[in-house]
Amino acid sequence: MPKPLRFIILTIVAAIIGSATMIYAQTNKNSLQKAFKADFLIGTAMNTAQIEESDQQSITLIPTEFNVVTPENIMKCEIIHPQWDKYNFDLADKLVAYGKKYGIKINAHNLIWHSQLPLFVKNIKNADSLKMFFENHITTIAARYDGKVYSWDIVNEALDEDGTLRKSIFLQKLGPDYIVEAFRLAQKAAPHTELYYNDYNIEDPKKRAGAIALIKKIQAAGVRIDGVGIQGHWHLGKVPLKNIEESIKEFSALGIKVMFTELDISVLPNPLAHNTADVNVQAQNSATLNPYPTGLPDSVKTEFTKAYTDLFKLFLQYKKVVSRITFWGVNDAQSWLNDWPIKGRTNYPLLFDRNAKPKEAYYKIIELAKQ
């Protein structure tokens, strides 16, 4: 197909999709944020195209459905701080402008994480140099967006599965108090911003115990921590409702907010020996591990709907202490689970399908909010 003709066709298709989304937003009397307005914030993760409003499917959908957003990648260190003396604030500033335009809160993500670090950080050998980077990075970025973002994930995924501290470059060179220090620096630089710890699998008893100990250590140091984010990357048929409920109780007993920050439910077989959300883990593909390339069977759709319904029943039961539910992506086509832990699979983990159309689970959880 000639390039000019292909461009015209793609433009027409994009316009049709955009119009369909606009009509949906205008005619749909319900929305997630409206339904749960009295209960908790409803959020989504945004990619670059959505922040720049070049993704036609999301232009109207995001402001209609969500009242808080988290950037998927653009505020992670490798993008926002690519070189020792260079910061790239362009996309983060666009996100702030987006939030102001639509009246949407922003949860900034994240300041300190062992993954997605720029090469210069990975190559730091000297502890004093890493400490200088650590302090400059947190202070510069947190101060720039203080009062412009609602909250920050200060430290992300600092724990191993057994609840001990992950052997990251920060632990190895700065010692076990680096997390307390990260919150201390952020508290000083961003006094008008809520400060959170965020991790996956911390609903599991062992890892939960480690997270609780970590939070207590921050509090004992007289440093502010406002909330904990349980990521919520779960698998169909294995959503640990009992552990989730116990986590809500135990974390909220610490006097902090409890959030579910990266919610999705994978419907595909897990090729790993255990549940994890470590982005550095990869597995090999096979037909048996990608069983639904063209769509889900009705039985799986029914199970998927029930899983989300059961989850939101639990969230609503604890709405006095659960402050936010954020989905990790807007629709199935965007989800990171299409390429992790295996590249090129077709997953269906979110409430909106690949055409940004709401699924049955969407309507079922909105019904719950009305009860």
N, C-alpha and C positions, 0 to 999 in steps of 0.2 A: 504494500500500500504506500503511495507517495506520502512523504512527510507532511505537506500542507493539508492533505485530505485527512490524514490521521489526526492532526492537531484539531481540525474543525470538528471531527467526530467526538474526540475526547472533550472538547469544550462544550458541545451540545449535551453529552452525557452528564458532565459535571453540573451543567445548568439544570438539567432535569432532576438530578439527585438533590441539588440545593433547593429547588422549588418544592420537591416532595417533603423535605425536612421542614421547610418553612410552613407548609400547609399543616403538617403534623403538629408543629408547635402552636400554631394559631387555633387549631380546632380541638386540641387535646385539653380538656378542662382540668385534668390531673397532671401532676408531675411529681417526681420524687421529692424535690425540695418543698413543694407545697404540702404533700401528704405528711411529711415528717417534720414540718416546721416547728411544731410544739415539742418535738422529741429530741432530735439531734441534727447536726449538720450533715448534709449529704454531699459527698465530693467525688471527683474523678481525677485521674492523672492525665496531663496534657502533654502532647509531643510538640515539636517545633512547628509543624504545619498548622496545628490547631491554635497555638499561641499567635502565629502570624495571620490567622484566619484565611489561610489558603486551602484548608480542608473544607470543602463545601458541605459535607455531611454534618459537620460539627458547629458551623457558624451559629445556627439558631439552637441546636440541640443542647449544647453545653449550658448556655445561660438560662435555658428553660428548665432543665432538669436538676442542675447542681448549684449550690451556693458557696462552695469552697473548692479550690483546685490545688493540685500538687504538680509541679513540673517533673516529668519522668526523668530527664537527664540534664537539662540545660543549666542547672545550678550545682551539678556535681563538679568536683575539683578539676577533672581533666578538661572541662569546657570553660568554666568560669575563671580558672586560674592556671592557664596552660604553661606558663613560664614563671620563673622565680619573681621577676619584676614586672610581669604583665598580667593584667586582669582583662577579661572579656565580659563586660556587663551588658552587651547589646541585647541579647535574648532575655536575660533576667529583667532588664528595664522594660522590655516589651510585655513581659508577663505582668509586671506591676501595672503598666498602663491598661492592659486587658482587664485586670481585676477592678481597676478604678472605673473603666468604661461601663462595666456591667454590674457593678456593685457586688462583686464576688470576693470572698476572703481568699487569701493565699497562704497555704502552708508550704514554706520554703524547704527544699529537700536537696541535699543535706550538707552539713559543714564538715564532719569528720567521718570518713568511711575508708576501710582498708582497700576497697576495690575502686576501679575507674579513676585511679590516680595518674597524673601526668608523669612522663618519663623522668623529669627532673627530680620529683619526689622519691620515686623508686630508687634512684641512684644516690640519694643522700646517705653518706656513710657515717657522718659525724652527728652525735646526739645533740650538740649545741646548735648545729645548723637546722636539724629537724625541729627543734624547739622554736627557733626563730621563725621558720616557715609556719609552724602550728599557730603561733601567737599572731603573726601578721595576717594569715589567712582568715582566722576566725574574727579578729578584730576589724579588719578592713571590710569584709563582706557583711558581717552582722550589723555593723554600724551604718553601712550604706543603706540597708533596707529596714532599719528600725522604724517602726511606725508605718511602714509601707506594706509589710507583710504581717499577717496575723500571728504566725507562729513559725518556728524552725525545728526541724529534726536535727538536733545538735550533734548527736552521735548515733551512728547507724550500724547495727549488726556487730556489736563488739563482743558477743558471747559465742562460745562453742556449744555444741549440743548438750554437753554435760553440765552447762552452767558456769564453767570456768571462762576466764577471759581468753578471747581469740589471740593467737600468737601473731598479731599484726605488726607492721613496722612501728606503729605507735607504742604498743606494749613493749616491744623489744628494746626500743631506744629511749623511750620517755618514762617507762615504768608504769605500774598499775594505777597510779593516781592521775593518769592523763585524762581520764573521763571526767573526773571531778574538776580538773583544771579547765577542760573545754567548756563546761557549764559555767564556771566562774568567769572566764573571759567573755562568754556570750552574754551573761547577765550584766556585765559592766558595759559592753558595747551596745546591747539592745535591751534597754530597760523597759521598753514599751512592747516587747514581743514575748509571746509564750514560748517556753523552752521544753522540748520533748526528747525522750529516748525512744528509738524505734528499732524493732527487731522481728524476725520471723521465728515461729515455733516456741515463742515464750508462753504459750498456753500449755505446753508440755511441762509436767511437774518439775523435772530436773532443771530445765532451762529457766523456767519461771522462778525457781528458787534463786538462781543466779541473778536474774533481773531484779528481784526484790532486794537482794543483798546490795546490788549496785545502786539502786535508788535510795536505800537507807543510808548508804555511805555518802552519797551526794548531800542528802538532807542533814546528816550528822555534821558535815563540814560547814553547815550554814549557807549552803549554796542553793539557789532556786532551781527547782525542776517542777514544771507545771503539769506534765502528763506523760503517759506511756502509750506508744503505738504498737498494737499487736497486728502484724501485717496481714494475716489471714489468707495465705496462699494454700488452699486446701484441695483435696481430691474427692471427686464424686464417690459416695459410699463410705467415705472415711473422714467426714467432717467431725471433729472431736468435740461434740456439744458439751459433754460433761466437763472436760478440761477447760473449755472456753468459759463456761459459767463460773468455775472455781477461780479462773484467772481474773474475771471481772470483779469478783468479791475480794480477792486478796490484793489486787492492785489498788482498787478504790479505797480499801482500808488504810492505805498509806497517805490518803488525803490528796491524791492527784487525779487528774482526768484520765479516763480510759477510752482509747480510740481503736478502731479497726481501720487500718491505714492503707492497705494495698489489697483489698478484697478481690479475689477471683476463685472460681471453682473449676479446676481442670476436669474434663470428661474423658481424657485419654489415659491409657495405661502408663503407669509410672515405671520408667526403665531403671530407676535407681533403687538401691537396696533399702533406702530410707527416705523419709520426707525431708526435703531441704529447699531453700530458695537461694542457694549460693550461686551467683551468676557465673562463677568460674567453673562450675561443674558441667560437663558435656557427656552425651551418650550417642551411640550409633543408631541410625534409623533402620526400620524394617517395616514391611507392610502390616504386620501384626501390631505395631506400635502406633500406626496411623490408620485406624480402622474406619474413620468417617470422613474421607476426603471430599465427599459431595453433599454431606448433610447428616443430621442425627436421626436415628430411628425414634419413633414415637415413644417407645419405652424409656429411652435415655432422656428424652425431653421431659417426660413425666417425673423421672427421678431427679432431674436437675431442678425442676420447679419446686419439688418438695424440699430439696436441700436448702434452697434460698428461703423458702417460706419458714422452715424450722429455725433457720438462723435469725431471721428478723423477728420471729416470735420471741426468741431469747433476748435479742437486742432491746425490744420494746419492754420486756419484763424488767430490764435494768436501765431504762431510759433516764433515770435520775442521776446515774453515774457515767453512762456511756455518752460521750459528747460529740462524736463524729464517726461516720461510716464513709470511707473513701474507696471507690472501686479503682482497680489498677488498670485503667483504660476506659475509653468511651464505648467502643464496640469490639466485636470479636476479631475483626480484621486488624485492629490496632494492637491486640494483646501480645505481650512479650512471650506468652506461652506457645505461640505458633513456632517460635524459634528457640525455645529453651525447655528442657535440656537437650532437645534434638531440633536441628534446623529443618524447616520446611514442612512441619506437620500442620494439620488443620484442627485448631482447637475452638471451643465454643464456651468460654468461661464467664461471659459477662451478660448483662441484662438486655443489651442491644445486639442484634445480629450484624452481619457484614454489610447490610444495607441501611444500618442505623434504625432498623425497625424494632420496636419493643417486643420482647418475648412474653410468653404467658407468665413467667416468673415475675416480670415487671408488674403486671396487673395484680397478681396475687399478693405481692407484698404491699402494694398500695391499698388493697382491700383491708389488709391487717391494720393499717394506720387509722382506718375509719371506724374500727370496732371499739 
